[in-house]
Amino acid sequence: MSDLYYELLVKKDRTVKDSLTKYGLIALTVLVTAAGILMHPIFLIGTIALGVACYFILPRTDLEFEYLFVNGEIDIDMVMSKSKRKKAKTVNITEADLVAPLNSHRLDYYNGNQKMKVLDYSSGNSEHRRFAVITRDNNESCKIIIEPDQRMEQMIKNCAPGKVFLD
């Protein structure tokens, strides 16, 4: 028996917010360190706190999403700074309500729901072909945005042909 298996890596585009966070934290750390050296050593405590914040926050400004499609399930992992990996989500396509491109008219009903949780695991580039997976997450509606390539699109379509639309 052969398993359907496909792996895809999607790099998230850096936003203005990501750049401001990264360079702002670095600049603030340098300023507080200089203040600690030149003015009063108590500022060095702030340097330590900012260093810890940089350790946890800066890797999140350089993200890649890895999609692993195996027999109807998509495992989504976040790869931070090409070194840390964190499991983000597992989506079972057969249990999804609908899978369609973000600009599809089939999502009109779901786009009106203000309470729907939206999880974006795509590059964030609106010019790329991105899909919305409408599913249930802890008994509430959830829209998961992914960016598969054509091969993965076809594998998803073959897995649940009545729920997946490629238009």
C-alpha distance (Angstrom), angle and dihedral (degrees) to the residues before:
residue distance angle dihedral
M1 . . .
S2 3.80 . .
D3 3.78 121.8 .
L4 3.77 124.1 -140.7
Y5 3.80 104.9 -119.8
Y6 3.80 130.8 169.9
E7 3.78 134.6 157.6
L8 3.82 127.2 -159.7
L9 3.80 133.3 176.8
V10 3.84 119.6 -153.2
K11 3.82 120.5 -172.7
K12 3.81 115.3 -143.5
D13 3.78 112.8 -129.3
R14 3.79 113.1 -117.9
T15 3.80 111.8 -111.6
V16 3.80 128.9 -153.0
K17 3.80 88.5 -105.5
D18 3.82 90.8 55.6
S19 3.81 92.2 49.9
L20 3.81 93.1 46.7
T21 3.79 90.9 48.9
K22 3.79 93.7 48.6
Y23 3.79 99.2 44.9
G24 3.80 94.1 35.1
L25 3.81 92.1 55.9
I26 3.79 91.8 47.0
A27 3.82 92.9 48.5
L28 3.80 92.2 46.2
T29 3.81 90.9 50.2
V30 3.82 91.1 51.1
L31 3.83 91.9 48.2
V32 3.80 94.0 48.8
T33 3.81 90.7 46.7
A34 3.81 90.9 51.0
A35 3.81 89.7 48.5
G36 3.79 89.5 51.1
I37 3.79 92.7 51.0
L38 3.80 98.2 40.6
M39 3.82 104.1 31.5
H40 3.78 117.0 20.4
P41 3.83 132.3 -16.7
I42 3.83 91.5 -131.1
F43 3.82 87.7 79.4
L44 3.82 88.5 66.4
I45 3.81 87.8 73.8
G46 3.81 86.5 62.0
T47 3.80 88.5 50.4
I48 3.78 90.3 56.5
A49 3.81 91.8 48.3
L50 3.82 91.5 48.6
G51 3.81 90.4 47.3
V52 3.80 90.3 55.6
A53 3.82 90.2 47.1
C54 3.82 90.0 50.7
Y55 3.80 90.3 51.0
F56 3.81 91.9 57.3
I57 3.82 102.1 31.9
L58 3.83 105.8 39.0
P59 3.84 96.2 63.2
R60 3.82 89.1 57.6
T61 3.82 90.4 62.4
D62 3.83 91.1 65.4
L63 3.82 106.1 53.3
E64 3.77 136.1 167.7
F65 3.78 125.3 -179.5
E66 3.78 120.3 -143.4
Y67 3.79 116.7 -157.5
L68 3.78 116.8 -160.2
F69 3.80 112.5 -171.1
V70 3.82 114.1 -165.1
N71 3.82 122.1 166.3
G72 3.78 97.5 -33.8
E73 3.80 98.5 -35.9
I74 3.77 125.2 104.1
D75 3.79 115.8 -155.7
I76 3.79 111.2 -162.6
D77 3.79 118.8 -159.4
M78 3.80 127.7 -176.6
V79 3.80 114.2 -137.0
M80 3.79 109.8 -160.8
S81 3.82 118.9 -158.5
K82 3.81 89.6 -18.2
S83 3.80 89.4 -77.0
K84 3.80 112.7 68.8
R85 3.80 122.7 59.6
K86 3.78 126.0 -162.3
K87 3.79 127.4 178.8
A88 3.80 107.1 -121.3
K89 3.81 107.9 176.4
T90 3.79 145.7 -21.3
V91 3.79 116.3 -145.1
N92 3.79 123.7 -169.7
I93 3.80 106.2 -152.4
T94 3.82 93.7 -159.1
E95 3.83 89.5 59.0
A96 3.82 94.3 47.1
D97 3.79 119.5 106.4
L98 3.80 95.4 -142.6
V99 3.81 141.4 -8.4
A100 3.81 116.4 -162.9
P101 3.82 141.4 139.0
L102 3.80 113.8 -79.4
N103 3.80 92.7 -113.8
S104 3.82 94.1 48.7
H105 3.79 119.8 121.9
R106 3.81 87.9 -134.5
L107 3.82 88.6 76.8
D108 3.82 94.4 55.7
Y109 3.80 92.7 100.0
Y110 3.82 92.5 50.0
N111 3.82 95.6 43.0
G112 3.81 89.3 63.9
N113 3.81 92.2 60.2
Q114 3.82 106.3 99.2
K115 3.82 93.2 -174.8
M116 3.80 94.2 58.9
K117 3.79 113.8 116.1
V118 3.83 112.3 -128.1
L119 3.81 120.8 -153.4
D120 3.81 115.0 -174.3
Y121 3.81 114.6 -157.2
S122 3.81 96.2 162.1
S123 3.79 136.4 96.4
G124 3.79 89.3 -93.1
N125 3.80 91.2 -128.4
S126 3.80 108.6 134.9
E127 3.82 91.2 -155.6
H128 3.81 91.7 64.6
R129 3.81 121.7 84.1
R130 3.79 104.9 -100.3
F131 3.80 128.5 178.4
A132 3.78 133.4 -149.9
V133 3.79 119.1 -140.3
I134 3.80 110.3 -159.9
T135 3.78 110.3 -156.2
R136 3.80 143.4 140.5
D137 3.80 120.2 -92.1
N138 3.80 115.9 -176.6
N139 3.83 90.7 -19.7
E140 3.80 94.7 -53.5
S141 3.79 130.2 100.3
C142 3.77 116.0 -96.6
K143 3.82 132.5 -173.5
I144 3.80 113.1 -152.9
I145 3.80 115.1 -167.3
I146 3.80 116.0 -150.9
E147 3.80 135.0 168.5
P148 3.82 110.2 -143.1
D149 3.78 123.9 175.3
Q150 3.82 121.8 -123.6
R151 3.79 94.9 -88.4
M152 3.79 92.9 52.5
E153 3.82 90.6 44.7
Q154 3.79 89.4 57.0
M155 3.81 92.9 47.1
I156 3.81 90.3 51.0
K157 3.82 90.3 47.9
N158 3.82 91.3 50.9
C159 3.81 90.5 49.9
A160 3.83 96.0 56.2
P161 3.81 110.1 7.1
G162 3.82 95.4 173.2
K163 3.79 94.5 54.6
V164 3.81 102.1 37.0
F165 3.79 120.9 78.3
L166 3.80 123.0 -176.3
D167 3.84 97.7 -172.1
